[in-house]
Amino acid sequence: MPWWFFRRRRAPATAAGPTGSTPSAPDRQTGEGALPRLQGNRRYLQEQPYLLPKDLGEVNRLDFQHYVLRSLLRGNYLAPIGQPRRILDVGCGTGQWAFELAQQFPQAEVIGFDLEQVKVTSTPPANFRFVQGDALQGLPFESGSFDFVHQRLLILAVPLPSWPGLVQELARVTAPGGWVELVETSTMHDFVPAGPATRAFYQLGRPLAALRGLDVEGVVLRSLERYLVEAGLINIQRQLVEAPVGDWGGRLGSLLALDLREASKAVSGPIATLSHVPEQEVLDLIERASQEWNTLQTRCPFVVTYGQKPVHS
């Protein structure tokens, strides 16, 4: 059986929904397809589909990315959440989004949930708490326990077959009347227009993402509304933001290009290893692609989709 074959895994009892269903998750074993845990000075997770590193360099990039997205979306969320009492951020990364929500809503309990606590601060907000776990094995929270559940940019972390079950799990832990918000982008598959270097880098990185079961065709971006509908949510809204990538798009375009370039460089080692090409060739391709973004005035899609859990009479 190939090591990337997916099967349903049993979640902890506290994570199971009313039907006992849990998100489909990859069953991983170290084998022929496994990449080194350490490549150069970068650290990767072997036992998870997560494609990007988990190290200090990625902490810095994620914090930078947070400020870029906040500027792009003109805020930290779009859903009409009112005054939530409990907030959950799934795949919270460095926790920066959750920290800011905790400061904005001091009356709320804000929980950040992720595989690892990658940034430890001595002064987190008093109403913030980190919980460690794997969302693909179910969320360790009671049903209906959060007024706002947020998940952002897990396109390189969640296998394509697992998305419907994961969104159902997000809806399960959402309280009646509460909101679920998903923020996603796509791979360079959906950059418009995409030049030859951008397309070549996408094709070179595609086997690595596909090996881990990740979406390489923009399916998730086109399916977010459907996932929310299938999870039983109502009042669903979708907003597409076509963000400029490169100096041609002003300060925001420059910052987004820097973020995308650093994210691409963060996977250059694994791509080179899997493709059997020198890493410098991959880095040169990334540099040429970033130049194309300016020349062609490339745009990158971001989609924000949110829905409300019905209040049953």
Legacy VTK file of the C-alpha trace (Angstrom):
# vtk DataFile Version 3.0
C-alpha trace
ASCII
DATASET POLYDATA
POINTS 313 float
0.000 0.000 0.000
1.449 3.430 -0.896
2.450 5.450 2.158
0.262 8.375 1.179
-2.918 6.253 1.035
-5.675 7.872 3.083
-7.978 6.167 5.528
-10.338 7.350 8.225
-8.743 7.539 11.647
-10.564 7.418 14.951
-10.599 10.667 16.864
-10.583 11.069 20.631
-13.997 10.574 22.199
-14.237 14.265 23.088
-13.733 15.213 19.440
-16.418 13.065 17.844
-19.535 14.762 16.583
-23.089 13.607 17.094
-22.689 10.978 14.367
-19.222 9.937 15.498
-17.724 11.105 12.194
-14.247 12.591 12.067
-12.212 14.193 9.277
-10.457 11.815 6.917
-6.756 11.873 7.766
-3.601 10.505 6.217
-2.098 7.382 7.716
1.609 8.083 7.419
4.549 5.801 7.797
8.184 6.599 7.220
9.082 4.952 3.924
10.462 5.427 0.476
8.559 8.659 -0.125
9.430 10.292 3.199
11.607 13.394 3.005
14.306 14.254 5.585
13.107 15.964 8.755
15.992 18.420 8.465
17.043 19.883 5.138
19.806 22.437 5.386
18.746 24.661 8.259
15.002 24.034 7.827
12.866 21.653 9.904
9.905 19.801 8.414
7.191 17.522 9.808
7.585 14.010 8.404
4.432 12.505 9.889
2.053 15.247 8.718
0.936 16.455 5.287
1.980 20.013 6.226
4.316 21.130 3.439
6.013 24.185 4.946
8.697 24.143 7.662
8.053 24.386 11.382
10.925 26.539 12.600
11.900 30.086 13.536
12.186 31.174 9.914
8.615 30.110 9.279
7.471 31.843 12.477
8.827 35.116 11.137
7.242 34.575 7.719
3.843 33.685 9.210
3.816 36.797 11.383
4.728 38.879 8.330
2.025 37.120 6.302
-0.541 37.901 8.996
0.019 41.639 8.616
-0.137 41.368 4.820
-3.484 39.545 5.001
-4.891 41.932 7.567
-4.045 44.798 5.232
-5.418 42.966 2.196
-8.739 42.104 3.886
-8.881 45.368 5.846
-9.348 43.516 9.091
-8.969 40.169 10.803
-12.350 38.728 9.799
-15.424 39.439 7.671
-18.163 37.427 9.406
-20.711 39.461 11.447
-19.695 37.851 14.713
-21.027 40.434 17.173
-19.569 39.960 20.677
-18.414 36.330 20.821
-17.794 34.647 24.161
-15.532 31.869 22.837
-13.334 31.978 19.715
-11.370 29.123 18.147
-8.548 29.552 15.623
-7.789 26.210 13.941
-4.272 25.999 12.553
-3.337 29.102 14.493
0.329 29.106 13.450
2.176 31.703 15.504
-1.039 32.725 17.266
-0.845 36.334 16.105
-4.402 36.391 14.730
-5.721 34.847 17.950
-3.720 37.307 20.087
-5.307 40.238 18.284
-8.818 38.783 18.605
-8.177 38.252 22.325
-7.242 41.910 22.653
-10.224 43.034 20.581
-12.655 40.900 22.625
-11.289 40.896 26.196
-14.530 39.321 27.455
-13.998 36.271 25.222
-11.942 33.142 25.708
-9.752 32.688 22.629
-8.177 29.310 21.880
-5.445 28.695 19.334
-5.236 25.116 18.058
-2.281 23.716 16.103
0.134 20.817 15.708
2.821 22.688 17.630
3.167 25.895 19.585
5.776 27.415 17.306
6.021 30.806 19.000
6.163 31.082 22.758
5.651 34.548 24.189
6.001 35.484 27.828
3.088 37.916 27.632
0.176 36.374 25.716
-3.235 37.955 26.351
-4.717 36.677 29.596
-7.778 35.367 27.761
-5.745 33.357 25.214
-5.012 29.652 25.541
-3.117 27.278 23.254
-4.295 23.694 22.709
-2.079 21.246 20.856
-3.547 18.664 18.507
-4.182 17.478 14.968
-7.400 18.761 13.412
-7.342 15.841 10.975
-8.012 13.553 13.922
-10.914 15.635 15.197
-11.172 18.688 17.430
-10.953 17.970 21.195
-13.816 20.319 22.066
-17.462 19.831 22.961
-20.073 20.306 20.272
-21.532 23.805 20.056
-18.896 25.376 22.270
-17.596 28.320 20.163
-19.319 31.426 18.835
-16.683 31.996 16.146
-14.467 29.359 14.510
-11.746 30.622 12.198
-9.449 28.720 9.858
-6.964 30.296 7.473
-4.529 29.200 4.765
-4.370 25.452 5.361
-4.188 24.667 1.640
-0.653 23.290 2.168
-1.606 21.417 5.335
-4.887 19.582 4.741
-5.138 16.734 2.187
-7.837 17.284 -0.397
-9.983 14.276 0.689
-10.003 15.590 4.279
-11.532 19.009 3.585
-15.261 18.158 3.765
-14.864 16.246 7.023
-12.703 18.964 8.547
-15.237 21.696 7.773
-17.979 19.507 9.251
-15.860 19.286 12.395
-15.519 23.087 12.473
-19.298 23.344 12.236
-19.766 20.730 14.965
-17.914 22.765 17.584
-19.701 25.983 16.553
-22.599 27.106 18.746
-26.068 27.623 17.240
-26.075 31.113 15.777
-22.270 31.157 15.654
-20.070 31.599 12.612
-17.405 29.618 10.751
-14.995 31.563 8.549
-12.551 30.055 6.043
-9.802 32.066 4.354
-7.926 30.342 1.547
-5.753 30.903 -1.457
-4.526 28.530 -4.118
-1.208 27.375 -5.499
0.455 29.133 -8.431
-1.979 27.106 -10.545
-4.403 30.028 -10.165
-2.001 32.960 -10.596
-3.238 35.170 -13.461
-1.456 35.777 -15.714
1.245 33.182 -15.023
4.484 33.353 -16.996
6.707 30.429 -18.014
8.897 30.512 -14.880
5.838 30.601 -12.595
4.294 27.668 -14.453
7.593 25.770 -14.378
7.946 26.219 -10.606
4.347 25.064 -10.110
4.989 21.951 -12.196
8.207 21.243 -10.282
6.503 21.563 -6.887
3.326 19.766 -7.870
4.632 16.205 -7.261
5.674 17.103 -3.701
2.224 18.480 -2.866
0.470 15.609 -4.628
2.596 13.076 -2.740
1.140 14.436 0.490
-2.390 14.417 -0.900
-2.655 18.214 -1.073
-4.785 20.134 -3.551
-2.751 21.016 -6.648
-5.593 22.110 -8.941
-7.403 24.855 -7.012
-10.259 22.520 -6.050
-10.442 23.757 -2.450
-10.691 27.405 -3.466
-13.665 26.603 -5.693
-15.337 24.352 -3.095
-15.348 26.379 0.124
-19.015 27.356 -0.169
-20.008 23.763 -0.865
-18.091 22.556 2.191
-20.021 25.007 4.375
-23.350 24.014 2.822
-22.624 20.307 3.325
-21.711 21.069 6.940
-25.235 22.427 7.451
-24.429 26.135 7.647
-26.671 28.931 6.359
-26.331 32.617 5.433
-23.177 31.752 3.512
-21.192 34.565 1.967
-18.141 34.468 -0.305
-15.739 37.269 -1.133
-13.000 36.961 -3.750
-9.974 39.246 -3.501
-7.607 39.243 -6.457
-4.461 40.576 -4.834
-1.646 42.187 -6.845
1.676 40.358 -6.607
4.775 42.482 -7.129
5.964 46.067 -6.937
3.464 47.020 -9.635
0.734 46.615 -6.995
2.241 49.175 -4.621
3.240 48.449 -1.043
0.708 45.638 -0.616
1.811 43.980 -3.846
5.458 44.200 -2.814
4.765 42.680 0.595
2.682 39.852 -0.844
5.375 39.071 -3.419
7.965 38.909 -0.647
5.752 36.557 1.371
5.133 34.265 -1.606
8.797 34.281 -2.564
9.845 33.299 0.967
7.165 30.587 1.149
8.398 29.196 -2.182
12.004 29.240 -0.993
10.917 27.433 2.185
9.999 24.358 0.124
12.880 24.600 -2.350
14.880 21.953 -0.471
12.150 19.280 -0.446
11.279 20.051 -4.084
14.927 19.670 -5.105
15.264 16.412 -3.173
12.155 14.868 -4.693
12.878 16.147 -8.216
16.599 15.247 -8.130
17.683 18.709 -9.253
20.140 21.106 -7.546
18.367 23.351 -5.050
20.032 26.392 -6.638
18.121 25.664 -9.848
14.879 25.766 -7.888
15.884 29.038 -6.214
16.817 30.559 -9.589
13.399 29.552 -10.941
11.686 31.241 -7.987
13.641 34.434 -8.663
12.667 34.440 -12.349
9.039 33.804 -11.406
9.013 36.763 -9.021
10.334 38.986 -11.808
7.513 37.807 -14.059
4.918 38.878 -11.505
5.967 42.481 -12.071
6.300 42.211 -15.832
2.915 40.541 -16.316
1.128 42.274 -13.412
0.158 38.954 -11.878
-2.672 38.570 -9.378
-3.208 35.919 -6.720
-6.721 34.918 -5.556
-7.818 34.879 -1.933
-11.314 33.758 -0.949
-13.066 34.465 2.340
-16.156 32.331 2.920
-18.268 32.293 6.058
-21.506 30.725 7.201
-23.747 30.582 10.265
-24.866 27.573 12.235
-28.671 27.446 12.350
-30.495 28.134 15.590
-32.919 25.235 15.944
-36.251 25.955 17.599
LINES 1 314
313 0 1 2 3 4 5 6 7 8 9 10 11 12 13 14 15 16 17 18 19 20 21 22 23 24 25 26 27 28 29 30 31 32 33 34 35 36 37 38 39 40 41 42 43 44 45 46 47 48 49 50 51 52 53 54 55 56 57 58 59 60 61 62 63 64 65 66 67 68 69 70 71 72 73 74 75 76 77 78 79 80 81 82 83 84 85 86 87 88 89 90 91 92 93 94 95 96 97 98 99 100 101 102 103 104 105 106 107 108 109 110 111 112 113 114 115 116 117 118 119 120 121 122 123 124 125 126 127 128 129 130 131 132 133 134 135 136 137 138 139 140 141 142 143 144 145 146 147 148 149 150 151 152 153 154 155 156 157 158 159 160 161 162 163 164 165 166 167 168 169 170 171 172 173 174 175 176 177 178 179 180 181 182 183 184 185 186 187 188 189 190 191 192 193 194 195 196 197 198 199 200 201 202 203 204 205 206 207 208 209 210 211 212 213 214 215 216 217 218 219 220 221 222 223 224 225 226 227 228 229 230 231 232 233 234 235 236 237 238 239 240 241 242 243 244 245 246 247 248 249 250 251 252 253 254 255 256 257 258 259 260 261 262 263 264 265 266 267 268 269 270 271 272 273 274 275 276 277 278 279 280 281 282 283 284 285 286 287 288 289 290 291 292 293 294 295 296 297 298 299 300 301 302 303 304 305 306 307 308 309 310 311 312
